[in-house]
Amino acid sequence: MPTCSVELTTGRRLRPRSSGGDCSAASLSERRSEADSLLRACHEQQSKPLRTADWQPMIFAVLWLFIATVSAFDTYLTVRFHDSLIALELNPFARILLRMADWEPSLLVGMKFFGSVLVLGILTLLQDRSRRFGLPITAGVASFQLGLLAFLVL
């Protein structure tokens, strides 16, 4: 059911009077015209075409969740195949972390988690501060994550 955010602001309270309220024809006509104008305003608001700016928060949220999901999947694969990391891991920074921890994935998983939270937090702040840059940068990071996902799966 569509909702309308238009509010009726008449500046006066609609309280029943001690005599049971004002039911005069003039009062009913006035209230009817207020209700009609409210309905017109609501209809005009709902019939406006959607702009790109209306979709930006949803697009950002979908991209943000995609980035987080690919990061979680990558970390899952790290834990799942920890016995084979010495042969499978191609990232030089990840190999350094694994060598430092005697090829145990705990340090690498911790750094992946920290990096993901940091990047997602920065993207959220960037989107809040500057929508002009937030969405394109988030789309760029999501594109990189799509490439990583394709590399991991294919």
MDTraj code that builds the backbone (N, CA, C; nanometers):
import mdtraj as md
import numpy as np

residues = "MET PRO THR CYS SER VAL GLU LEU THR THR GLY ARG ARG LEU ARG PRO ARG SER SER GLY GLY ASP CYS SER ALA ALA SER LEU SER GLU ARG ARG SER GLU ALA ASP SER LEU LEU ARG ALA CYS HIS GLU GLN GLN SER LYS PRO LEU ARG THR ALA ASP TRP GLN PRO MET ILE PHE ALA VAL LEU TRP LEU PHE ILE ALA THR VAL SER ALA PHE ASP THR TYR LEU THR VAL ARG PHE HIS ASP SER LEU ILE ALA LEU GLU LEU ASN PRO PHE ALA ARG ILE LEU LEU ARG MET ALA ASP TRP GLU PRO SER LEU LEU VAL GLY MET LYS PHE PHE GLY SER VAL LEU VAL LEU GLY ILE LEU THR LEU LEU GLN ASP ARG SER ARG ARG PHE GLY LEU PRO ILE THR ALA GLY VAL ALA SER PHE GLN LEU GLY LEU LEU ALA PHE LEU VAL LEU".split()
xyz = np.array([
    [0.0843, -0.1175, 0.0000],
    [0.0000, 0.0000, 0.0000],
    [0.0886, 0.1236, 0.0000],
    [0.0760, 0.2114, -0.0982],
    [0.1610, 0.3290, -0.1033],
    [0.1283, 0.4236, 0.0115],
    [0.2317, 0.4883, 0.0576],
    [0.2129, 0.5853, 0.1642],
    [0.2499, 0.7227, 0.1137],
    [0.2047, 0.8206, 0.1855],
    [0.2304, 0.9578, 0.1469],
    [0.2926, 1.0294, 0.2652],
    [0.3981, 1.1067, 0.2398],
    [0.4644, 1.1767, 0.3482],
    [0.4155, 1.3206, 0.3621],
    [0.3154, 1.3576, 0.2873],
    [0.2612, 1.4927, 0.2963],
    [0.1807, 1.5032, 0.4248],
    [0.2047, 1.6104, 0.4992],
    [0.1336, 1.6279, 0.6243],
    [0.0377, 1.7453, 0.6132],
    [-0.0727, 1.7320, 0.6798],
    [-0.1716, 1.8389, 0.6829],
    [-0.1343, 1.9334, 0.7965],
    [-0.1000, 2.0552, 0.7616],
    [-0.0633, 2.1531, 0.8632],
    [-0.1549, 2.2729, 0.8488],
    [-0.2528, 2.2798, 0.9358],
    [-0.3480, 2.3903, 0.9290],
    [-0.3196, 2.4944, 1.0349],
    [-0.2388, 2.4588, 1.1346],
    [-0.2063, 2.5540, 1.2379],
    [-0.3087, 2.5600, 1.3501],
    [-0.4128, 2.4795, 1.3440],
    [-0.5105, 2.4811, 1.4522],
    [-0.5399, 2.3385, 1.4944],
    [-0.5793, 2.3258, 1.6184],
    [-0.6105, 2.1933, 1.6716],
    [-0.7530, 2.1539, 1.6352],
    [-0.7702, 2.0288, 1.6085],
    [-0.9042, 1.9792, 1.5784],
    [-0.9554, 1.9069, 1.7025],
    [-0.9975, 1.9830, 1.8014],
    [-1.0520, 1.9270, 1.9245],
    [-1.2038, 1.9427, 1.9227],
    [-1.2713, 1.8440, 1.9718],
    [-1.4168, 1.8621, 1.9819],
    [-1.4479, 1.9657, 2.0895],
    [-1.5430, 2.0480, 2.0602],
    [-1.5848, 2.1484, 2.1578],
    [-1.6748, 2.0831, 2.2612],
    [-1.6957, 2.1556, 2.3690],
    [-1.7766, 2.1000, 2.4779],
    [-1.9182, 2.0670, 2.4329],
    [-1.9631, 2.1321, 2.3274],
    [-2.0987, 2.1062, 2.2800],
    [-2.1054, 1.9854, 2.1866],
    [-1.9903, 1.9166, 2.1690],
    [-1.9917, 1.7989, 2.0831],
    [-1.9243, 1.8241, 1.9498],
    [-1.8697, 1.9409, 1.9250],
    [-1.7980, 1.9691, 1.8018],
    [-1.8747, 2.0613, 1.7124],
    [-1.8048, 2.1126, 1.6141],
    [-1.8651, 2.2061, 1.5195],
    [-1.9064, 2.1270, 1.3970],
    [-2.0318, 2.1107, 1.3766],
    [-2.0828, 2.0337, 1.2634],
    [-2.1544, 2.1228, 1.1642],
    [-2.1173, 2.2473, 1.1634],
    [-2.1839, 2.3376, 1.0697],
    [-2.1408, 2.3041, 0.9280],
    [-2.2182, 2.3453, 0.8326],
    [-2.1890, 2.3187, 0.6917],
    [-2.0583, 2.3844, 0.6504],
    [-2.0286, 2.5033, 0.7041],
    [-1.9043, 2.5734, 0.6687],
    [-1.7835, 2.4956, 0.7204],
    [-1.7911, 2.4418, 0.8422],
    [-1.6805, 2.3659, 0.8990],
    [-1.6569, 2.2370, 0.8207],
    [-1.7628, 2.1661, 0.7877],
    [-1.7486, 2.0433, 0.7101],
    [-1.6922, 2.0708, 0.5722],
    [-1.7341, 2.1788, 0.5115],
    [-1.6823, 2.2159, 0.3797],
    [-1.5339, 2.2496, 0.3874],
    [-1.4957, 2.3191, 0.4932],
    [-1.3546, 2.3557, 0.5105],
    [-1.2692, 2.2309, 0.5296],
    [-1.3174, 2.1377, 0.6106],
    [-1.2417, 2.0141, 0.6334],
    [-1.2352, 1.9286, 0.5066],
    [-1.3421, 1.9294, 0.4293],
    [-1.3425, 1.8539, 0.3042],
    [-1.2404, 1.9123, 0.2069],
    [-1.2316, 2.0446, 0.1978],
    [-1.1351, 2.1055, 0.1055],
    [-0.9919, 2.0798, 0.1534],
    [-0.9690, 2.0775, 0.2855],
    [-0.8359, 2.0437, 0.3376],
    [-0.7995, 1.9004, 0.3024],
    [-0.8942, 1.8096, 0.3163],
    [-0.8697, 1.6696, 0.2841],
    [-0.8446, 1.6518, 0.1347],
    [-0.9189, 1.7229, 0.0517],
    [-0.8975, 1.7162, -0.0931],
    [-0.7593, 1.7652, -0.1312],
    [-0.7151, 1.8767, -0.0714],
    [-0.5822, 1.9290, -0.1043],
    [-0.4737, 1.8337, -0.0558],
    [-0.4951, 1.7686, 0.0574],
    [-0.3997, 1.6698, 0.1068],
    [-0.3909, 1.5515, 0.0107],
    [-0.5049, 1.5031, -0.0361],
    [-0.5055, 1.3914, -0.1305],
    [-0.4390, 1.4281, -0.2629],
    [-0.4625, 1.5506, -0.3112],
    [-0.3967, 1.5959, -0.4347],
    [-0.2457, 1.6003, -0.4168],
    [-0.2008, 1.6557, -0.3052],
    [-0.0572, 1.6645, -0.2796],
    [0.0055, 1.5259, -0.2706],
    [-0.0641, 1.4345, -0.2058],
    [-0.0148, 1.2979, -0.1938],
    [-0.0082, 1.2308, -0.3305],
    [-0.1099, 1.2483, -0.4118],
    [-0.1116, 1.1891, -0.5452],
    [0.0001, 1.2456, -0.6325],
    [0.0227, 1.3769, -0.6252],
    [0.1310, 1.4382, -0.7025],
    [0.2661, 1.3848, -0.6591],
    [0.2834, 1.3634, -0.5291],
    [0.4103, 1.3123, -0.4798],
    [0.4340, 1.1695, -0.5284],
    [0.3301, 1.0881, -0.5333],
    [0.3447, 0.9498, -0.5750],
    [0.3598, 0.9347, -0.7254],
    [0.3121, 1.0297, -0.8029],
    [0.3176, 1.0145, -0.9475],
    [0.4435, 1.0754, -1.0089],
    [0.5351, 1.1273, -0.9256],
    [0.6597, 1.1812, -0.9794],
    [0.7447, 1.0669, -1.0337],
    [0.8102, 1.0872, -1.1470],
    [0.8974, 0.9813, -1.1982],
    [1.0202, 0.9656, -1.1087],
    [1.0681, 0.8406, -1.0973],
    [1.1852, 0.8142, -1.0155],
    [1.3101, 0.8641, -1.0862],
    [1.3967, 0.9275, -1.0088],
    [1.5235, 0.9757, -1.0618],
    [1.6348, 0.8845, -1.0135],
    [1.7530, 0.8993, -1.0711],
    [1.8675, 0.8196, -1.0299],
    [1.8996, 0.8449, -0.8834],
    [1.8850, 0.9688, -0.8391],
    [1.9144, 1.0019, -0.6998],
    [1.8233, 0.9276, -0.6033],
    [1.7033, 0.8923, -0.6472],
    [1.6121, 0.8169, -0.5617],
    [1.6605, 0.6735, -0.5409],
    [1.7342, 0.6194, -0.6369],
    [1.7817, 0.4815, -0.6311],
    [1.9203, 0.4697, -0.5697],
    [1.9934, 0.5802, -0.5543],
    [2.1317, 0.5728, -0.5073],
    [2.1489, 0.5007, -0.3740],
    [2.0660, 0.5270, -0.2716],
    [2.0864, 0.4543, -0.1459],
    [2.0702, 0.3028, -0.1606],
    [1.9748, 0.2592, -0.2424],
    [1.9555, 0.1162, -0.2607],
    [2.0707, 0.0554, -0.3414],
    [2.1167, 0.1251, -0.4439],
    [2.2292, 0.0751, -0.5226],
    [2.3539, 0.0651, -0.4359],
    [2.3777, 0.1688, -0.3525],
    [2.4926, 0.1662, -0.2624],
    [2.4831, 0.0475, -0.1678],
    [2.3657, 0.0239, -0.1109],
    [2.3489, -0.0865, -0.0159],
    [2.3750, -0.2215, -0.0824],
    [2.3268, -0.2388, -0.2042],
    [2.3483, -0.3658, -0.2755],
    [2.4967, -0.3854, -0.3052],
    [2.5644, -0.2813, -0.3523],
    [2.7081, -0.2912, -0.3796],
    [2.7865, -0.3180, -0.2512],
    [2.7491, -0.2493, -0.1430],
    [2.8159, -0.2664, -0.0140],
    [2.8020, -0.4100, 0.0344],
    [2.6811, -0.4651, 0.0244],
    [2.6589, -0.6040, 0.0659],
    [2.7327, -0.7033, -0.0240],
    [2.7422, -0.6717, -0.1516],
    [2.8173, -0.7579, -0.2434],
    [2.9649, -0.7611, -0.2041],
    [3.0220, -0.6451, -0.1743],
    [3.1622, -0.6379, -0.1326],
    [3.1837, -0.7204, -0.0060],
    [3.0947, -0.7040, 0.0910],
    [3.1062, -0.7783, 0.2170],
    [3.0921, -0.9288, 0.1944],
    [3.0022, -0.9687, 0.1059],
    [2.9788, -1.1106, 0.0809],
    [3.0988, -1.1758, 0.0130],
    [3.1560, -1.1089, -0.0853],
    [3.2740, -1.1649, -0.1534],
    [3.3910, -1.1735, -0.0562],
    [3.4060, -1.0738, 0.0280],
    [3.5120, -1.0770, 0.1285],
    [3.4924, -1.1941, 0.2246],
    [3.3698, -1.2156, 0.2680],
    [3.3414, -1.3276, 0.3582],
    [3.3658, -1.4616, 0.2882],
    [3.3302, -1.4707, 0.1614],
    [3.3520, -1.5941, 0.0858],
    [3.5018, -1.6217, 0.0707],
    [3.5796, -1.5184, 0.0437],
    [3.7246, -1.5327, 0.0322],
    [3.7840, -1.5811, 0.1647],
    [3.7358, -1.5254, 0.2745],
    [3.7846, -1.5687, 0.4061],
    [3.7426, -1.7125, 0.4347],
    [3.6228, -1.7479, 0.3955],
    [3.5770, -1.8865, 0.4107],
    [3.6693, -1.9824, 0.3358],
    [3.7042, -1.9475, 0.2136],
    [3.7926, -2.0347, 0.1352],
    [3.9304, -2.0458, 0.2005],
    [3.9759, -1.9364, 0.2615],
    [4.1048, -1.9391, 0.3311],
    [4.1010, -2.0394, 0.4463],
    [3.9937, -2.0378, 0.5227],
    [3.9816, -2.1292, 0.6369],
    [3.9571, -2.2722, 0.5880],
    [3.8731, -2.2855, 0.4884],
    [3.8362, -2.4190, 0.4373],
    [3.9562, -2.4941, 0.3812],
    [4.0417, -2.4226, 0.3089],
    [4.1563, -2.4877, 0.2439],
    [4.2873, -2.4468, 0.3100],
    [4.2879, -2.4336, 0.4431],
    [4.4085, -2.3889, 0.5119],
    [4.5247, -2.4869, 0.4969],
    [4.4959, -2.6144, 0.4752],
    [4.6033, -2.7130, 0.4560],
    [4.6772, -2.6918, 0.3243],
    [4.6112, -2.6340, 0.2255],
    [4.6707, -2.6176, 0.0929],
    [4.7164, -2.4744, 0.0649],
    [4.7139, -2.3885, 0.1647],
    [4.7467, -2.2469, 0.1401],
    [4.8890, -2.2274, 0.0896],
    [4.9806, -2.3123, 0.1288],
    [5.1195, -2.2973, 0.0859],
    [5.1313, -2.3066, -0.0663],
    [5.0420, -2.3825, -0.1281],
    [5.0441, -2.3967, -0.2741],
    [4.9411, -2.3074, -0.3428],
    [4.8291, -2.2801, -0.2760],
    [4.7192, -2.2089, -0.3420],
    [4.7272, -2.0565, -0.3308],
    [4.7807, -2.0048, -0.2223],
    [4.7783, -1.8597, -0.2003],
    [4.8756, -1.7896, -0.2951],
    [4.8234, -1.6975, -0.3743],
    [4.9042, -1.6258, -0.4726],
    [4.9359, -1.4827, -0.4307],
    [4.8627, -1.4288, -0.3358],
    [4.8829, -1.2913, -0.2912],
    [5.0131, -1.2824, -0.2111],
    [5.1073, -1.1987, -0.2556],
    [5.2362, -1.1905, -0.1846],
    [5.2217, -1.1403, -0.0403],
    [5.1330, -1.0458, -0.0166],
    [5.1133, -0.9955, 0.1191],
    [5.0543, -1.1047, 0.2083],
    [4.9619, -1.1814, 0.1543],
    [4.9025, -1.2913, 0.2299],
    [5.0071, -1.3987, 0.2590],
    [5.0962, -1.4238, 0.1650],
    [5.2019, -1.5228, 0.1875],
    [5.2972, -1.4778, 0.2978],
    [5.3254, -1.3480, 0.3042],
    [5.4110, -1.2958, 0.4116],
    [5.3434, -1.3183, 0.5471],
    [5.2131, -1.2865, 0.5539],
    [5.1395, -1.3067, 0.6789],
    [5.1347, -1.4545, 0.7181],
    [5.1179, -1.5416, 0.6208],
    [5.1146, -1.6845, 0.6494],
    [5.2512, -1.7351, 0.6971],
    [5.3583, -1.6864, 0.6355],
    [5.4922, -1.7256, 0.6800],
    [5.5195, -1.6775, 0.8222],
    [5.4713, -1.5568, 0.8537],
    [5.4913, -1.5027, 0.9884],
    [5.4194, -1.5876, 1.0935],
    [5.3081, -1.6483, 1.0566],
    [5.2278, -1.7280, 1.1503],
    [5.2495, -1.8776, 1.1321],
    [5.3605, -1.9167, 1.0741],
    [5.3921, -2.0585, 1.0524],
    [5.2858, -2.1294, 0.9687],
    [5.2344, -2.0633, 0.8701],
    [5.1350, -2.1113, 0.7752],
    [5.0009, -2.1429, 0.8411],
    [4.9753, -2.0851, 0.9566],
    [4.8431, -2.0909, 1.0190],
    [4.7621, -1.9727, 0.9671],
    [4.6368, -1.9928, 0.9298],
    [4.5608, -1.8844, 0.8669],
    [4.5034, -1.7804, 0.9632],
    [4.5238, -1.7936, 1.0934],
    [4.4594, -1.7033, 1.1894],
    [4.4990, -1.5571, 1.1685],
    [4.6268, -1.5285, 1.1489],
    [4.6702, -1.3904, 1.1273],
    [4.6137, -1.3362, 0.9957],
    [4.6158, -1.4173, 0.8921],
    [4.5618, -1.3761, 0.7622],
    [4.4112, -1.3500, 0.7714],
    [4.3382, -1.4362, 0.8404],
    [4.1931, -1.4175, 0.8560],
    [4.1655, -1.2896, 0.9347],
    [4.2425, -1.2659, 1.0395],
    [4.2254, -1.1439, 1.1176],
    [4.2518, -1.0188, 1.0348],
    [4.3554, -1.0219, 0.9534],
    [4.3875, -0.9057, 0.8688],
    [4.2831, -0.8874, 0.7587],
    [4.2319, -0.9973, 0.7045],
    [4.1243, -0.9858, 0.6047],
    [4.0006, -0.9228, 0.6666],
    [3.9666, -0.9670, 0.7877],
    [3.8509, -0.9115, 0.8564],
    [3.8706, -0.7631, 0.8840],
    [3.9870, -0.7279, 0.9371],
    [4.0159, -0.5879, 0.9667],
    [4.0107, -0.5032, 0.8399],
    [4.0701, -0.5504, 0.7329],
    [4.0707, -0.4759, 0.6070],
    [3.9309, -0.4587, 0.5492],
    [3.8506, -0.5633, 0.5572],
    [3.7139, -0.5544, 0.5052],
    [3.6304, -0.4548, 0.5842],
    [3.6391, -0.4610, 0.7175],
    [3.5641, -0.3676, 0.8007],
    [3.6111, -0.2245, 0.7754],
    [3.7408, -0.2054, 0.7614],
    [3.7957, -0.0722, 0.7347],
    [3.7451, -0.0173, 0.6014],
    [3.7528, -0.0968, 0.4966],
    [3.7086, -0.0525, 0.3638],
    [3.5587, -0.0253, 0.3620],
    [3.4797, -0.1139, 0.4203],
    [3.3347, -0.0931, 0.4218],
    [3.2978, 0.0299, 0.5044],
    [3.3690, 0.0535, 0.6116],
    [3.3452, 0.1733, 0.6913],
    [3.3810, 0.3006, 0.6157],
    [3.4932, 0.2991, 0.5464],
    [3.5344, 0.4156, 0.4673],
    [3.4345, 0.4415, 0.3551],
    [3.3875, 0.3369, 0.2901],
    [3.2878, 0.3541, 0.1839],
    [3.1579, 0.4134, 0.2383],
    [3.1177, 0.3696, 0.3573],
    [2.9966, 0.4242, 0.4188],
    [3.0146, 0.5715, 0.4521],
    [3.1279, 0.6064, 0.5105],
    [3.1545, 0.7477, 0.5408],
    [3.1606, 0.8314, 0.4139],
    [3.2241, 0.7784, 0.3119],
    [3.2342, 0.8507, 0.1856],
    [3.0967, 0.8728, 0.1248],
    [3.0106, 0.7730, 0.1315],
    [2.8745, 0.7868, 0.0781],
    [2.7958, 0.8907, 0.1576],
    [2.8152, 0.8920, 0.2890],
    [2.7444, 0.9899, 0.3717],
    [2.7937, 1.1317, 0.3473],
    [2.9236, 1.1471, 0.3256],
    [2.9816, 1.2804, 0.3081],
    [2.9629, 1.3348, 0.1671],
    [2.9834, 1.2497, 0.0682],
    [2.9791, 1.2964, -0.0707],
    [2.9199, 1.1879, -0.1590],
    [2.7921, 1.2002, -0.1874],
    [2.7275, 1.1010, -0.2747],
    [2.7830, 1.1067, -0.4163],
    [2.8399, 1.2190, -0.4512],
    [2.8968, 1.2345, -0.5857],
    [3.0132, 1.1377, -0.6066],
    [3.0929, 1.1166, -0.5003],
    [3.2073, 1.0272, -0.5115],
    [3.1809, 0.8898, -0.4502],
    [3.0897, 0.8830, -0.3556],
    [3.0677, 0.7590, -0.2821],
    [3.0224, 0.6433, -0.3686],
    [2.9226, 0.6655, -0.4495],
    [2.8699, 0.5563, -0.5324],
    [2.9689, 0.5110, -0.6402],
    [3.0344, 0.6018, -0.7131],
    [3.1310, 0.5540, -0.8133],
    [3.2495, 0.4783, -0.7523],
    [3.2982, 0.5228, -0.6371],
    [3.4100, 0.4530, -0.5741],
    [3.3642, 0.3168, -0.5233],
    [3.2451, 0.3113, -0.4670],
    [3.1908, 0.1833, -0.4215],
    [3.1710, 0.0889, -0.5401],
    [3.1264, 0.1419, -0.6522],
    [3.1102, 0.0592, -0.7722],
    [3.2458, 0.0079, -0.8204],
    [3.3491, 0.0889, -0.8087],
    [3.4838, 0.0449, -0.8470],
    [3.5332, -0.0679, -0.7578],
    [3.5140, -0.0544, -0.6280],
    [3.5550, -0.1603, -0.5351],
    [3.4732, -0.2872, -0.5610],
    [3.3444, -0.2705, -0.5886],
    [3.2599, -0.3866, -0.6181],
    [3.3045, -0.4549, -0.7477],
    [3.3491, -0.3770, -0.8445],
    [3.4009, -0.4360, -0.9694],
    [3.5261, -0.5179, -0.9417],
    [3.6124, -0.4640, -0.8571],
    [3.7327, -0.5391, -0.8185],
    [3.6925, -0.6683, -0.7481],
    [3.5947, -0.6622, -0.6590],
    [3.5483, -0.7815, -0.5888],
    [3.4856, -0.8828, -0.6842],
    [3.4177, -0.8323, -0.7885],
    [3.3616, -0.9222, -0.8896],
    [3.4738, -0.9971, -0.9613],
    [3.5814, -0.9264, -0.9931],
    [3.6979, -0.9921, -1.0536],
    [3.7591, -1.0951, -0.9606],
    [3.7687, -1.0615, -0.8321],
    [3.8215, -1.1565, -0.7342],
    [3.7312, -1.2792, -0.7250],
    [3.6013, -1.2579, -0.7233],
    [3.5067, -1.3695, -0.7169],
    [3.5212, -1.4600, -0.8393],
    [3.5322, -1.3981, -0.9560],
    [3.5506, -1.4781, -1.0784],
    [3.6808, -1.5576, -1.0721],
    [3.7864, -1.4960, -1.0196],
    [3.9139, -1.5658, -1.0067],
    [3.9039, -1.6825, -0.9092],
    [3.8326, -1.6634, -0.7985],
    [3.8213, -1.7677, -0.6973],
    [3.7347, -1.8837, -0.7436],
    [3.6309, -1.8532, -0.8200],
    [3.5364, -1.9585, -0.8587],
    [3.5779, -2.0271, -0.9878],
    [3.6298, -1.9516, -1.0821],
    [3.6628, -2.0099, -1.2127],
    [3.8001, -2.0644, -1.2183],
])
top = md.Topology()
chain = top.add_chain()
for i, resn in enumerate(residues, 1):
    res = top.add_residue(resn, chain, resSeq=i)
    for name in ("N", "CA", "C"):
        top.add_atom(name, md.element.get_by_symbol(name[0]), res)
traj = md.Trajectory(xyz[None], top)
